[in-house]
Amino acid sequence: MGKRGMKYGIQTILIILIIVILNAIAQRINFFVDLTEEKRFTLTESTESLLKDVDDIVLIDILLEGELASSFQRLKNRTEEIVKQFRSVNPLIEYKFTNPSQGSVEEINQLRQQLSKDGIFPRNLLVTEGTQRVEKLIYPYAIIKYGERKIPVNLLEAIGRGGSEEEALNKSVKLLEFKLSSALNKLFLEEQPVILFTEGNGELREEQTAKLETDLGSTIITGRINIDSIYQIDAEKVDILIVAKPTRKLSTRSKFIIDQYIMSGGNVIWLIDQFHVNLDSINLKSPYVPRPIEHGLDDLFFKYGVRINKDLVLDLENSKIPQVIGMQGGQAQQQLFPWVYHPLLQGNPNSTIVRNIDRVSSTFASSVTPLDNPLELSYTTLLTTSNYSRFQLYPMRLSFDILKLEQRPEAYNKKFLPVAIMVEGEFESLYKNRVTESMTQALNQINASFVEKSKKKSIQVFAGDGDIIKNLFVKGRISPIGFNKWEGITYSGNNEFIMNIIDYILDDYGLMEARTKNVKLRLLDQVKLQEEGFKWQIINLLGPIIFVLLFALIFSYIRKKRFGS
């Protein structure tokens, strides 16, 4: 019996040692099998390719730490899972969790001030402490640090119009890989990309694009350029040119410079209004016939395979405007009414760039039509109206009297009118066989020759609304992009739209692939939860214990039967 006891003791010690060693190995190796239908826990090839190129330590500081509600705990857990996957691909990826609300009052205040300087602001969260509901600040952000550079990543998506917190959280979880990998990509660029906004032709002013330029500023150089004052836009130095709402005619010289920039591989985002119109103009004169904006770009667009139509789209999916409905105590009483000329545009579900973005707020938008073109150009519709829309051709008469009429859905029978289109490929110059002496002289000034067809693939985006990227600027304060001052709502789709386009143009790895992941939202049956919740809690609590006890009894029985004699 002594030898047998020693034998069992040695076996027991060996088993314990093996378990300890395997556990230690498991702590260092992040191994898993993704059995989900949509492969939600598998990194895309583009992300893995990016991670393999990391050649120095990257620290991901996740600010989701401390006492969190279950929904935020899920976001935290999924964020940790993804960064662990990052680390399994490349051990140079490190991460930690930081609680911005931990420490002395002075330390907390200093940290929060620093975070606000980095554009990181908290969310208010109500948590239960004992019998009381207490408001706490949480920071659903990660800060990715690479050498002396860093970039904040907002992990939490805003709740869309008519959406729920659960849907916003599901969307946040789905986009985590894309957001983190996209931020990494921006940090690794050897040279910061350059985006220039044109000016000098009545475009959006600097304060009206301030929010976009601030959001881009941590990883991208932005600036303004008056094309009439230069000879050339160098496509090797300027990655994207944004022409945002010109209201005056561009000169032939300016158009020629932009054309040659595109022929050299440059990328342009065109945000175009076709009419001089706003709510004030309708207020002053009703009915109001808006004047077309003579920007002089139609021939250029036609050559590039697109027409921005001289029309206005109307949509039953729209935002609201205020109207005076009476007077009370000498004060005007206002009420919000749906305004069909302010469509809420939707992203094309078949495009990786805009799939699942929030609605995009637009004002007096025009439709965009792709044209037959002998060149091999690729067209992608980005934004459309809803399935209850129509359009009015110029000249149209605008009046607030339309608010008094019931809008019949059967009259809105033009479904999904394109309002933004992306065109990719090798373009042909508008000035082929049309180069003038002055153009030749301008080219000679910079020792350049005329290019009649794109040297390499270019990307152009054409949108029939110049205000999509605009922020409000009131008394020195800058609003978010897509903020509706009357409804008090921010349509986050406006910001997502422009940022995703920029990411796509600058993306060398194809990281947009990570946006296509479809994480299905599997909500609990609330009725069954009320009826059977306690039963399943007991099963989950006692089931594993009973299983272990049953296994022990069977093992003991087999052991006694085998060695009992």
N, C-alpha and C positions, 0 to 999 in steps of 0.2 A: 504493500500500500504506500510505503514511503516513496519508492521509485515512481509509482504511478502518479502520486501527488506532485512530486517534483516535475514530472513530465508535463502534467496539466498546467503547473505554475509557469514553466518555461513557455509553453504554447500561448498561455494568456498574455505573458509579457511581450512575446513576439507580435501577437495580434495588436496589442495596444501600441507598440512601436510603429507597426505598419500603418495603423490608423493615423497616428500623429504625423508621420512622414508624408502620407498622402494628403493630409489636411494642409500641411505646410506648403506642399507643391501646389495644391489647389488655390491657395491664397495668392500665389505668384503667377499662376497660369489662368487666364480668363477663357475657359473653354465652355462652349454651349452648343446646343443643337436647336436651330430655329424651326419649330414645327408649326408656326402660324401660317395660315393660308396665304396672307399677303406678304410674307417674309419681312415683317416689320422690324425684326431684330438683326437683319443682315445688312451690313454696310454695302453701298453701291461700289461698283468697280472704280468709278471716278474718284470717290472719297478715298478709297484704299490707295489709288495711284498718287493722290496728293500727299497722303500721310507717309508713304514710302520715300518721298522726296525731302522730308524734314531732316535736316542735318545738324540741328542744334536743339537745346532744351526749350520746350514750350510749356508754360505753366497756365493751366486753366483754373482760375479762381472762381468757384461757384458760390454765390452769395445766398443761396437757399439753405439756410441752416437755422436751427432753433426750433421753437414750437410752431408747427405749421398745421393748417387744416389738412384734412385727408386729400383734397384735390391738389394742393400744392406739394404734399408729400409724394404724390404720384409723379408730379412733374420733376421733383428732386430725384426720385429713384430712377426715372427713365434717363435723366441727364447723366447720372452717375453710370448707368449701364452703357451709355454711348461713349463716354470718355474712357471707360474701361476697354471698350472695343477699340477705340483709337489707340490706346496704350498697348493692346495686344498686337496691333499692326506695327507700331513703332514705340519702343520703350522710352524714347526721348519725350513723349507726351506725358506730362505729369499733371496732377490735379490736386486740389484741396478744397475744403469747404470753409467759408468764413461767415460768421454771424455778425452783421453790422450793428446789432443791438446789444452786443455783449461787451462789457468793460465798464470803466468809470464813465460818469456823465461827460467829462471833458474828452475822453478818448472817443466816445460814441459821436459826439458833436463834430470833432475834427474829421473823423472818417466820413460822416455824412456830408460835410462840406466838400471834402475831396471828391466824393462820388458825384455830387451835384455838378462840380466843375467838369467831370467827365461825361456829363449828360445822363447820369443814372439817378432816377428819382423813384421813391418808394410807392408802393400800393398800400392802401388802408385795408386791414383785414380784421374782422371781428372774430375773436376766439372766446371760448367759455372757460372761465377760471372759477371753479366752485359753482356758485349760483349766479354769477355775474357774467355779462358779456363785455369784454374788454377790447378796445381798439388797439391794434398793433400795426407797426409798419414792417412790411417785408420788401425785399429787393429781389424780384424774379429775374436776375441777371447773372451772366458769367463774364468775367474779364479775362481775355486771352492775352498773355504777355509773351513776347518774343524779343529777347534782347532789351533794348531801350524802348521798344514800341509796344503799344497795347491797344486793344479795341474792345469796347463793351458790346455784349450781345444780349438783346432783350429776348428772354426765353418765353414770355407770355404774350399770346396774341390777344388783341382786344375783342370784346364781345361785339359781333356784328349786329346790324339792324335786325331786330326780331329774333336774334339768336339767344342761346342760353350759355351759362357759365360752363356747363359740361361740354358743349360743342366747341367753345373757345379753347378749353383745355385739350380736347382731342386734337384740334388743329395745331395747338402748340407742341404737343408730343410728336405729331407727324412731321413737323418742320424742324425739329431739333437737329437732326443730322445735317440738313441743308444749311441752317443758320451757322452752326459751329464750323463746318467745313468751309463755307463761304468766307467767314471771318478769317480763318487760317490762311486761305488763299490770298486774301488782301494783305495780310501781314508779310507774306513771303515774297511779294513782288519786289524785285531788285530796284525798280524805279517806280515811283508813285505815278499812277495814271493821271492824265490831264483831261479835264472837261471844261470847255469854254462855252459861255452863253454869248450870243450875239447881242449887240446893242447899236443904237443909232437910227433904228427904223420903227420906233414906238413899241419895242418889245417890253415884256414884263421887266419892271425895275428891280434893282438889286435887293431892296427890302421885301419885294414880293416873292423872291426865290430864296430868301435868307434861310428858311427852315431846311430846304433841300440841301443847300450848300453847307449848312452846319452839320447835317447828318452825314454828308459825304466827306467832310473835312478831315476826319481822323485818318483816312487812308487814301484820299484822292485830292489832288490839287484842282481847285476850281478858280475861274476867273472870267472876265468880260473882254470882248473883242469887238471893235468897230471895224468892220471889214473894209469900209471905204478908205481907211487910213493905212492899209497894209497892201502888200503885193502878193502874199501867199499864206496859206495855212498849211503847215508842214504835217502831213499825215503820220510821220514817224514820231512827232512830238506831241500831237494833239490826238487823243484817242477818240473823243466824242465831241461833236459840235451840237449844241442845242439851240434851235431857233424857236423861241417861245413867244407866240402871239405878236408878230409884226403887224403894225397898223398903218405903216407908210410903205410906199413902193420901194422895193430894193432896186438899186441901179443895176444896169447890165454888167458893170464891172464887178459888183459884189456877187452877182449870180455866177459869173464866170469863175471867180475865185473859189466859191463853194463847189461848183461843178468840178474843177480841177482837183480840189481836195478829195472829192469822192472818187475821181478817176485814179487817184494815188492810193486808194485803199481806206480813205477816211469814212467814219460812220456819223450819220446825222439823225437827230430826233427832231421832227417837224411837229410843232404844236400850233395849229392854225385856226384862227377865227375867220369866218367868211363874211361876217356882218358887223357893223357898228350898232350894237344893241345891248341894253341893260334895262333893269326894272325902272330906273329913273326916267329913261327916255320914253317908256310906255306911259308912265305917270304924267309926264308933261304933255304928251300928245297922244290921244287915243281916238281912232285906231292909228297905230304907228307902222309905217313901212320902213324897215331898216335899210340903210345904205350898204351896198357891198363894200368890203375893204379891198382897195386896189393895191394888193401887195406885190403883184407882178410875178407870182411864182407858178401860175397854172401851167405855163408851157414847160417849165422845169419838171413839175410833177408828172405831166403827161409823158415826157421822155423817159422818166424813171418807172413808168408803168402804173400810175395811180391817178385818180381824179378825186379831189375833195369837192363834193357837189355844192352847188349854190342852192342849198335847201336848209331847213331846220327840222330836226327830228322831234317828234312828240311821243310821249310814252306814259302809259298809265302807272308804271313803276317810276315814281319821281319823288323829289323832295318838296318841302312846303315853303311858301312865302307868306308874309303877313299882309293883311288887308284890314282897313278901318271898317268896323261894322256899326259904329255909333259913338255917341258922346255920353260921358257920365261925369258929373262934377267938373265940367270944363276940360276933361281929359279924354283924348281919343281912345276908344276901346278897339283893340286889335284881336284878330283871330287868324290862325294859320290855315291855309288852304293848299291842297295839292296843285302843283304847277307843272303842267305837262311839258313845258319847254325846259324843265330842269331834270332830264332823265337820270335815273340811277343805272349806270351801265354795268354790265356783267362780264366777267372774264370768260374767254373761250375755254370750255372744259377739256378740249382736246389739245390745248397748248400747255407745255410744261412751264411756260413763263408766267401765265396768269391763272392757271387752274386753282380753284378754291380761294381766290382772293375775295375780299369783301367788296361790296358794291362801290362803284366809282362815281362820285358826285360830279355832274357836269352841268354847264349852263349854256343854253342856246347853241347846242352842238349840231354839227353837220355830218352827214353820212359820207363814207369813203368807199370808192369803187375801184377794184383792181381791173386793169385793162389788159387786153390781149397784147402780147409783146413778143417780138421774134427772138428776143434773148431768153436764155434759160434762167429765168428768175424764179425764186421760191417765195410764195406768198403765204403768210400766216395771219389770220384774223385774230386780233388780240381782244378788242372790246366790241360789244354789240349792245343794242337795245334789248328789251325783253320780247316775249312773244305777243305782247299787246302794244304795238307801236305803229306809227305811220310818219309821213313827212309832208312838209309844205314846200313847194318850189317858189323861188323868187319870181315876181314880187309877192310877198305875203303881208297880210294885215294883222298886226298884233294888238290885242286888247284884253283888258282884265274881265271883259264881259263873258269870256269863256268860262270863268269861274262860276257863273250863275247857271250854266247849262250842265245837265247830266251827261257825263262822258260815257257813251255806249261802247262796250268792248268790241262789238262787231264792226265798229268804224275803225278800230285800230287793228287792221288786218295785215300789216307788213311786219313779219316776224324777224327778229334778230338782225336788224340793220347794222352793218359794220360801221363803227365810228373810229376805230384805230386798227391799222394794218401794218405788219412788218414785211419788208421786202429784202431778200438776201440774194446776192449773186454778183455778177460782173456787169456793171452798167455801161451804157454808151453815152458819150457826151452830147449835151444839147447843141454844142457848138461845132460838131463835126461838119466839115465843109462850110463853116460859117465864121471862121476866125477872122476878125478885123485887124486892121493895121495897129490900132491902139492896144488890142489884146496881145499881139505879137511883141510890141514894144514893152508891155508890162512883163511878159515872160522873159525878154532879154535882160530886163533889170535884175533878175534873180538867176540868170544863166540857166533857165529851164526851157524845156520844149513842150509843145502842146501834146496832151494825152487824149486820144479820142475814145479809148475804152479802158475800163478798170484794169489796173495791173494785177489786182488780186480781189478776192471777195470782200464786198462791203455790206454793211447793214444799214438800212434806213427804216425809220418808223414814221408813219404819217397818222396824225390824230386830228379829228375835226373839232377840237376844242382847245383853245389856248390857255384856259384857266385850270386845267387838270392838276398842274403842279404848283399852283399859286397858294401862298399863305396870306392871311390877312395881317395887316400891320396897322395897329391902332394905338395911339399914344405911347409909342415906343415898344409896344408888346407884340410879339410874333405868335401867331396862332399855329396849330398843327396844319399840315397839308390836308385838304379835304374837310376843313371845319365849316359847318353851317351855322352862322351866327344866329339865325332865327330859330332853328330847331335846337341849338345847343348840342349838336351831335357832330362827332368827328368820323367821317367815312374813311376808315383806314385803307380802303382799297386804292385811294389816290396815291398814297405813299408807297404801297406795295407795288403798284403798277410801274411807277417810274424807277423805283429801286431795283425791281426784278429785271427790267429792260437793261439797265446799266450793268447789273451783275452778269446778265447773259452776254452782252457785248464784250465785256472784259474777261469772261471766263475761258481759260485755256484748257481746263480739265473736264468740262462737261458736267459741272456740279449740279446743274439744273435737274439732272436725272434724279437727284435725291428728293426733289419736290413732287415727283410723280407717285411716291409711295402712297398707297391708299389704306389708311388705318381705319378699319371699320369700328364704328361706335356701337358697342354692345351694352345697351342700357338694361338695368334690372327691371323686371316686371314688378311694378310697385304694388299691385294687388296681391300677387303671390308673396311678395316680401312681407306684407302686413300679416297674411294668413299663415305663412310657413317659416317666417324668419327665425323664430326661436328654435324650431325643430332642426334647421340646418346649422344653427350655431352649436347646438348640443352635439350633432353628428361630427362637425368639424373639430370640436373640442375633445370628445371622447373617442372618436374613431381611431386616430393614430395611437392612442394609449392602448386601446383594446387590441389593435393589430400587433403592437410590440409584445403585449402579454401573451397573445395567442401564439406568436412565433416562438417565444421563450418556452411555453408549455410543450409545444410540438418538438422543439429541439431537445428539451429535457427528457421527454418520453423516448425519443429515438436513441438518445445517449444511454439511458438506463437499460433499454432493451438490448443495445449492442454490447455494453460493457458491464451489465449487471452481474453476469455470471463470472 
